[in-house]
Amino acid sequence: MAAQWDALLRDDAFADYLPLTRRIHAQERLRSLFPFYSMGMLRLSRDHTSRQAGEIRISPLRGGGYRVESTTTGEQIHVAALDQLVDTALSLL
């Protein structure tokens, strides 16, 4: 898990997402999830070997802000700013 976080935090391919990645990584409970990017979306998997385990997905929106969603409950929350992401993602765990 730590190696995956390190890769996302250090790889230049993810430089555009670094503020988002750092913000999520700073929170211990979110850091315990397996992170990966797919199609510009940060996906935080409870168990990366099973799709049924569920994910928290964070997508930047074209007009600004982010969509945070849980694949377990189907709930989607739009937030206006990066500083709202952590609390929103934690509420979906």
C-alpha positions as CSV (number, residue, x, y, z in Angstrom):
1,M,0.0,0.0,0.0
2,A,2.8,2.4,1.0
3,A,4.6,1.7,-2.3
4,Q,1.5,2.6,-4.3
5,W,1.1,5.9,-2.4
6,D,4.7,6.7,-2.9
7,A,4.5,6.1,-6.6
8,L,1.5,8.4,-7.0
9,L,3.2,11.1,-4.9
10,R,6.5,10.9,-6.8
11,D,5.7,10.0,-10.4
12,D,5.7,13.0,-12.8
13,A,2.9,11.4,-14.7
14,F,0.6,12.3,-11.8
15,A,2.0,15.8,-11.1
16,D,-1.3,17.5,-12.1
17,Y,-3.1,15.6,-9.4
18,L,-0.5,16.1,-6.7
19,P,-2.5,18.6,-4.5
20,L,-5.4,16.1,-4.5
21,T,-3.2,13.1,-3.8
22,R,-1.3,14.9,-0.9
23,R,-4.6,16.0,0.7
24,I,-6.0,12.5,0.7
25,H,-2.7,10.9,1.7
26,A,-2.5,13.2,4.8
27,Q,-5.5,11.5,6.4
28,E,-4.7,8.2,8.0
29,R,-8.0,6.4,7.3
30,L,-7.9,7.4,3.7
31,R,-4.2,6.5,3.4
32,S,-5.2,2.9,4.5
33,L,-7.1,2.5,1.2
34,F,-5.4,1.4,-2.0
35,P,-5.1,4.4,-4.4
36,F,-4.9,4.5,-8.1
37,Y,-5.9,6.9,-10.9
38,S,-8.1,5.8,-13.8
39,M,-9.4,8.2,-16.4
40,G,-8.5,11.2,-14.3
41,M,-10.3,9.9,-11.3
42,L,-8.7,9.0,-7.9
43,R,-10.0,5.7,-6.8
44,L,-9.5,4.5,-3.3
45,S,-10.2,0.8,-3.0
46,R,-11.0,-1.0,0.2
47,D,-9.5,-4.2,-1.3
48,H,-7.8,-3.9,-4.6
49,T,-8.2,-7.6,-5.3
50,S,-12.1,-7.4,-5.1
51,R,-14.4,-5.1,-7.0
52,Q,-17.2,-6.0,-4.6
53,A,-15.2,-4.4,-1.6
54,G,-16.1,-1.0,-2.9
55,E,-14.3,2.3,-3.6
56,I,-14.4,5.9,-2.9
57,R,-14.0,7.8,-6.2
58,I,-12.9,11.4,-6.5
59,S,-13.3,13.2,-9.9
60,P,-12.3,16.7,-10.7
61,L,-15.2,18.5,-12.4
62,R,-14.8,20.6,-15.6
63,G,-16.5,23.7,-14.1
64,G,-14.5,23.4,-10.8
65,G,-14.9,21.4,-7.7
66,Y,-15.0,17.6,-7.3
67,R,-17.5,14.7,-7.3
68,V,-16.9,12.3,-4.4
69,E,-18.8,9.0,-4.7
70,S,-19.1,5.7,-2.9
71,T,-19.5,2.6,-5.1
72,T,-20.9,0.8,-2.1
73,T,-23.8,3.1,-1.4
74,G,-24.0,4.9,-4.8
75,E,-24.0,8.2,-2.9
76,Q,-22.5,11.1,-4.8
77,I,-21.5,14.4,-3.2
78,H,-20.3,17.5,-5.1
79,V,-17.8,19.7,-3.2
80,A,-16.6,23.1,-4.4
81,A,-13.0,23.0,-3.1
82,L,-10.1,20.8,-2.3
83,D,-10.3,21.5,1.4
84,Q,-13.8,19.8,1.6
85,L,-12.6,16.5,0.1
86,V,-11.2,14.8,3.2
87,D,-14.3,15.2,5.4
88,T,-16.6,14.2,2.4
89,A,-14.6,11.1,1.6
90,L,-14.5,10.1,5.2
91,S,-18.3,10.4,5.5
92,L,-18.6,7.9,2.7
93,L,-16.5,5.2,4.3
